[in-house]
Amino acid sequence: MRKIKYFYNTNTLRYEKLVTPLQVKLLRVFGFISTALVTSAIIITVYNRFIPKPQDLAMNSKYTAMKDNYAALDDKVKTLQDQLVVLEKRDNDVYRSIFEANPMPDSAREKVIENQKEFDKVNIIGDDTIAEAVAVTLDHLAARATFQLNSYAEIEKLIKNQDVKLACIPAIQPVSNKDLTRIASGFGMRIDPVYGTPKMHKGLDFAAPQGTPIYATANGTVAVAGFTDGGYGNHVEINHGYGYETIYGHMVKVKVHSGESVTRGEVIGWVGSTGKSTGPHCHYEIHVNGEAVDPVYFFYNDINPDQFDRLLKIASTGSAKSFD
């Protein structure tokens, strides 16, 4: 039953029924709704800001675990990079030096090394791209590792071919010289016997009777055999591979021919005095990568250390004039 309200009217001195105007009713309803909406908004805001949702808690937990995993992965990547740097340096400075192989040029690694700079960017990128950046960095490390493995495979081939290479390096004297008396002129500046002017003498002169055998000092292939106008007269040039070449000049007769394979100790001709020569001798040169070097350092299969010291003195104090 609806409750009816009355009020005392002082004008009529009577109790009259209380009637609420429609406008007041509408204002009251609007006020209630407004209050309810404001209160609801405040409650929702407080809930969203200060009370974590279950899905947010799960997401934060996954994010924290991901950052921890990334930090561990970051440390491992840095360790791998440091190890690769050591391997690359050892590859150039140790392994390739042992086998006289040219160091791997920086240009060959340049593209891979340039990619390494991407790793530093990982520390400043947004969290949403961490996984992608780490994947790219690992790809770069894998490329560098593959490059290094290929280099080691090349070095392995050098190891297997070392015996072959040693046989192709000049290691004996071109004429029999057991008593070490046949070196007449050494490597370096000498007086030209014909023109009387200082001239670079690019080899050693072994004085010997005409007809003395001349031997190949290492395995190789004859590149030139016969007479030329270059001053060597009858001579032989042998390509030994690995950057080594030898020249034997002024022969009275050449035994081998161009294109023939020869072995160390094989007779390739006989001492003479053909070409620009002032007496029977064998002019002997060694070229390494196109540059003439002192042959006195390439007789280690022929002489012992004491003999080498003696030979070195003979070659340095020999005649001031060359024979050619």
C-alpha positions as CSV (number, residue, x, y, z in Angstrom):
1,M,0.0,0.0,0.0
2,R,1.5,3.3,-1.0
3,K,2.3,5.6,1.8
4,I,0.6,9.0,1.7
5,K,2.3,12.0,3.2
6,Y,0.5,15.0,4.7
7,F,1.7,18.4,5.9
8,Y,0.2,21.1,8.1
9,N,-0.9,24.2,6.2
10,T,-0.6,27.2,8.4
11,N,-2.8,29.3,6.2
12,T,-5.8,27.0,6.3
13,L,-4.9,25.5,9.7
14,R,-5.5,22.1,8.3
15,Y,-3.5,18.9,7.3
16,E,-3.4,18.6,3.6
17,K,-2.1,15.9,1.3
18,L,1.5,16.4,0.1
19,V,1.7,16.5,-3.7
20,T,5.1,16.5,-5.3
21,P,5.3,18.5,-8.6
22,L,6.4,16.6,-11.7
23,Q,9.3,18.9,-12.3
24,V,10.7,18.1,-8.9
25,K,10.3,14.4,-9.5
26,L,12.2,14.7,-12.7
27,L,15.0,16.7,-11.1
28,R,15.3,14.0,-8.4
29,V,15.5,11.2,-10.9
30,F,18.1,13.1,-13.0
31,G,20.2,13.8,-9.9
32,F,20.1,10.1,-8.9
33,I,21.1,8.9,-12.4
34,S,23.9,11.5,-12.6
35,T,25.3,10.5,-9.2
36,A,25.1,6.9,-10.1
37,L,27.0,7.5,-13.4
38,V,29.7,9.6,-11.7
39,T,30.2,7.0,-8.9
40,S,30.4,4.2,-11.5
41,A,33.0,6.0,-13.5
42,I,35.1,6.6,-10.4
43,I,34.8,3.0,-9.4
44,I,35.8,1.7,-12.9
45,T,38.7,4.1,-13.1
46,V,40.1,3.1,-9.7
47,Y,39.6,-0.6,-10.6
48,N,41.4,-0.3,-14.0
49,R,44.3,1.8,-12.6
50,F,45.0,0.1,-9.3
51,I,43.6,-3.4,-9.4
52,P,45.4,-5.7,-11.9
53,K,43.4,-8.0,-14.1
54,P,44.2,-11.7,-14.3
55,Q,45.2,-11.4,-17.9
56,D,47.4,-8.4,-17.1
57,L,49.1,-10.4,-14.4
58,A,49.7,-13.3,-16.8
59,M,51.1,-10.9,-19.5
60,N,53.4,-9.2,-17.0
61,S,54.7,-12.6,-15.8
62,K,55.4,-13.6,-19.4
63,Y,57.1,-10.3,-20.2
64,T,59.3,-10.6,-17.1
65,A,60.3,-14.1,-18.1
66,M,61.1,-12.9,-21.6
67,K,63.3,-10.1,-20.4
68,D,65.2,-12.5,-18.2
69,N,65.6,-15.0,-21.0
70,Y,66.8,-12.2,-23.3
71,A,69.4,-11.0,-20.8
72,A,70.8,-14.5,-20.6
73,L,70.7,-14.8,-24.4
74,D,72.4,-11.4,-24.7
75,D,75.3,-12.6,-22.5
76,K,75.7,-15.8,-24.6
77,V,75.7,-13.8,-27.8
78,K,78.4,-11.5,-26.5
79,T,80.5,-14.5,-25.4
80,L,80.1,-16.0,-28.9
81,Q,81.2,-12.8,-30.5
82,D,84.3,-12.5,-28.3
83,Q,85.2,-16.1,-29.2
84,L,84.8,-15.5,-32.9
85,V,87.0,-12.4,-32.7
86,V,89.7,-14.6,-31.0
87,L,89.3,-17.3,-33.7
88,E,89.5,-14.8,-36.5
89,K,92.7,-13.2,-35.1
90,R,94.2,-16.6,-34.5
91,D,93.3,-17.7,-38.0
92,N,95.3,-14.8,-39.5
93,D,98.1,-14.4,-37.0
94,V,98.9,-18.0,-36.2
95,Y,97.4,-20.7,-38.4
96,R,97.9,-19.0,-41.8
97,S,101.4,-17.7,-40.8
98,I,102.5,-21.3,-40.0
99,F,101.7,-22.4,-43.6
100,E,102.8,-19.1,-45.2
101,A,99.2,-18.5,-46.4
102,N,98.0,-15.0,-47.0
103,P,95.9,-13.7,-44.2
104,M,92.2,-13.6,-44.9
105,P,91.7,-10.0,-46.1
106,D,89.4,-7.7,-44.0
107,S,87.4,-7.1,-47.2
108,A,86.4,-10.8,-47.2
109,R,85.0,-10.4,-43.7
110,E,83.8,-6.8,-44.1
111,K,80.2,-7.6,-45.0
112,V,79.9,-10.0,-42.1
113,I,81.7,-7.8,-39.7
114,E,79.6,-4.8,-40.7
115,N,76.5,-6.8,-39.7
116,Q,78.0,-7.2,-36.3
117,K,77.1,-3.5,-35.6
118,E,73.4,-4.6,-35.6
119,F,74.0,-6.3,-32.3
120,D,74.7,-2.9,-30.6
121,K,71.3,-1.7,-31.7
122,V,69.5,-4.4,-29.7
123,N,70.2,-2.5,-26.5
124,I,68.3,0.6,-27.6
125,I,65.3,-0.8,-29.5
126,G,61.8,-1.3,-28.3
127,D,60.7,-4.4,-26.4
128,D,58.4,-5.4,-29.2
129,T,61.3,-5.9,-31.6
130,I,63.7,-7.7,-29.3
131,A,63.0,-11.2,-30.6
132,E,63.4,-10.1,-34.2
133,A,66.7,-8.3,-33.5
134,V,68.1,-11.2,-31.6
135,A,67.2,-13.6,-34.4
136,V,69.0,-11.3,-36.9
137,T,72.1,-11.1,-34.6
138,L,72.2,-14.9,-34.3
139,D,72.0,-15.1,-38.1
140,H,75.0,-12.8,-38.4
141,L,76.9,-14.9,-35.9
142,A,76.1,-18.0,-37.8
143,A,77.3,-16.5,-41.0
144,R,80.6,-15.5,-39.4
145,A,81.0,-19.0,-37.9
146,T,80.4,-20.5,-41.4
147,F,82.9,-18.2,-42.9
148,Q,85.5,-19.2,-40.3
149,L,84.7,-22.9,-40.8
150,N,85.4,-22.5,-44.5
151,S,88.7,-20.8,-43.6
152,Y,89.7,-23.7,-41.4
153,A,88.8,-26.2,-44.1
154,E,91.2,-24.3,-46.4
155,I,93.9,-24.5,-43.7
156,E,93.2,-28.2,-43.3
157,K,94.0,-28.6,-47.0
158,L,97.2,-26.7,-46.5
159,I,98.2,-29.1,-43.7
160,K,97.5,-32.1,-46.0
161,N,99.5,-30.5,-48.8
162,Q,102.4,-29.4,-46.6
163,D,104.7,-32.3,-47.7
164,V,104.0,-31.5,-51.3
165,K,104.8,-27.8,-50.6
166,L,108.0,-28.5,-48.8
167,A,109.2,-30.5,-51.8
168,C,108.5,-27.5,-54.0
169,I,110.5,-25.0,-51.8
170,P,114.2,-24.6,-53.0
171,A,116.3,-26.3,-50.3
172,I,119.7,-27.3,-51.9
173,Q,122.6,-25.7,-53.7
174,P,122.3,-25.9,-57.6
175,V,125.9,-27.3,-57.9
176,S,127.8,-29.7,-55.7
177,N,129.6,-27.5,-53.1
178,K,130.4,-29.7,-50.1
179,D,133.6,-27.8,-49.2
180,L,131.7,-24.4,-49.6
181,T,134.3,-22.9,-51.9
182,R,132.3,-22.3,-55.0
183,I,130.4,-19.2,-54.1
184,A,132.2,-16.5,-56.0
185,S,129.8,-13.6,-55.7
186,G,126.9,-13.0,-53.3
187,F,123.5,-11.3,-53.4
188,G,123.3,-7.5,-53.3
189,M,125.1,-4.6,-54.9
190,R,128.1,-5.7,-57.0
191,I,130.4,-4.2,-59.6
192,D,129.3,-5.2,-63.1
193,P,132.3,-7.0,-64.7
194,V,131.5,-5.6,-68.2
195,Y,130.5,-2.0,-67.5
196,G,132.3,-1.5,-64.2
197,T,129.3,0.2,-62.5
198,P,127.5,-0.8,-59.4
199,K,124.5,-3.0,-60.1
200,M,122.1,-5.1,-58.1
201,H,123.2,-8.8,-58.3
202,K,119.9,-10.7,-57.8
203,G,121.5,-14.1,-57.1
204,L,124.6,-16.1,-56.2
205,D,127.4,-17.0,-58.6
206,F,128.8,-20.6,-58.2
207,A,132.2,-20.8,-59.9
208,A,132.7,-24.3,-61.3
209,P,134.5,-26.0,-64.2
210,Q,132.6,-26.1,-67.5
211,G,130.4,-29.2,-67.6
212,T,129.7,-29.4,-63.9
213,P,126.1,-30.7,-63.4
214,I,123.5,-28.2,-62.3
215,Y,120.6,-29.5,-60.2
216,A,117.0,-28.4,-59.8
217,T,116.7,-27.2,-56.2
218,A,113.1,-28.2,-55.8
219,N,110.2,-29.9,-57.5
220,G,108.5,-27.9,-60.2
221,T,107.8,-27.3,-63.9
222,V,110.2,-25.9,-66.4
223,A,108.9,-22.6,-67.6
224,V,111.9,-21.5,-69.8
225,A,114.7,-23.7,-71.2
226,G,117.2,-22.5,-73.8
227,F,119.0,-19.4,-75.0
228,T,117.6,-15.9,-74.6
229,D,118.9,-12.3,-75.1
230,G,118.4,-11.3,-71.5
231,G,122.0,-11.9,-70.5
232,Y,121.5,-15.4,-68.9
233,G,122.5,-17.2,-72.1
234,N,121.5,-20.8,-72.0
235,H,119.4,-21.0,-68.9
236,V,116.5,-22.7,-67.2
237,E,113.6,-21.1,-65.3
238,I,111.5,-23.4,-63.0
239,N,108.1,-22.6,-61.6
240,H,107.8,-24.4,-58.3
241,G,104.3,-23.2,-57.4
242,Y,103.4,-21.5,-54.0
243,G,105.0,-18.3,-55.3
244,Y,108.5,-19.8,-55.8
245,E,110.6,-19.6,-59.0
246,T,114.3,-20.3,-59.6
247,I,116.7,-19.3,-62.4
248,Y,119.9,-21.1,-63.5
249,G,122.0,-19.1,-65.9
250,H,124.9,-19.3,-68.3
251,M,124.8,-23.1,-69.0
252,V,126.9,-24.7,-71.7
253,K,124.1,-27.0,-72.4
254,V,120.5,-27.4,-71.3
255,K,119.1,-30.8,-70.6
256,V,115.4,-30.2,-69.9
257,H,112.7,-28.6,-72.0
258,S,109.9,-26.2,-71.4
259,G,106.8,-27.8,-69.8
260,E,108.8,-30.7,-68.3
261,S,108.3,-31.7,-64.6
262,V,111.5,-31.9,-62.6
263,T,112.3,-33.1,-59.1
264,R,114.7,-31.8,-56.5
265,G,118.3,-33.0,-57.3
266,E,117.6,-33.8,-61.0
267,V,120.2,-32.6,-63.5
268,I,118.8,-29.8,-65.6
269,G,122.0,-28.7,-67.4
270,W,125.7,-28.1,-67.1
271,V,127.9,-25.2,-66.1
272,G,129.1,-22.9,-68.9
273,S,129.8,-19.3,-69.7
274,T,127.1,-18.4,-72.3
275,G,125.4,-15.0,-72.4
276,K,126.8,-12.0,-70.4
277,S,129.4,-14.0,-68.5
278,T,133.1,-13.6,-67.7
279,G,133.9,-17.2,-66.8
280,P,132.3,-20.6,-66.3
281,H,129.8,-20.4,-63.4
282,C,126.2,-21.0,-62.5
283,H,124.2,-17.8,-61.8
284,Y,121.4,-18.9,-59.4
285,E,118.3,-16.8,-58.4
286,I,115.3,-17.4,-56.2
287,H,112.1,-15.4,-56.6
288,V,109.3,-15.4,-54.1
289,N,106.1,-13.9,-55.3
290,G,108.0,-12.2,-58.0
291,E,110.7,-10.6,-55.8
292,A,114.3,-11.8,-55.9
293,V,115.6,-13.0,-52.5
294,D,119.0,-14.1,-51.2
295,P,119.4,-17.8,-52.1
296,V,121.8,-18.3,-49.2
297,Y,118.9,-18.8,-46.9
298,F,117.5,-21.7,-48.9
299,F,120.2,-24.4,-48.5
300,Y,118.9,-26.0,-45.3
301,N,118.7,-29.5,-46.9
302,D,122.3,-29.3,-47.8
303,I,124.2,-27.8,-44.9
304,N,124.2,-27.8,-41.1
305,P,124.1,-24.7,-38.9
306,D,127.8,-24.3,-38.7
307,Q,128.2,-24.6,-42.4
308,F,125.4,-22.1,-42.9
309,D,127.3,-19.6,-40.7
310,R,130.4,-20.1,-42.8
311,L,128.5,-19.9,-46.1
312,L,126.8,-16.7,-45.0
313,K,130.2,-15.1,-44.3
314,I,131.6,-16.3,-47.7
315,A,128.6,-14.9,-49.6
316,S,128.8,-11.5,-47.8
317,T,132.6,-11.1,-48.2
318,G,133.0,-12.6,-51.7
319,S,134.3,-10.7,-54.7
320,A,133.0,-7.2,-55.2
321,K,132.5,-8.1,-58.8
322,S,129.9,-10.5,-60.1
323,F,130.6,-13.0,-62.9
324,D,127.7,-11.6,-65.0
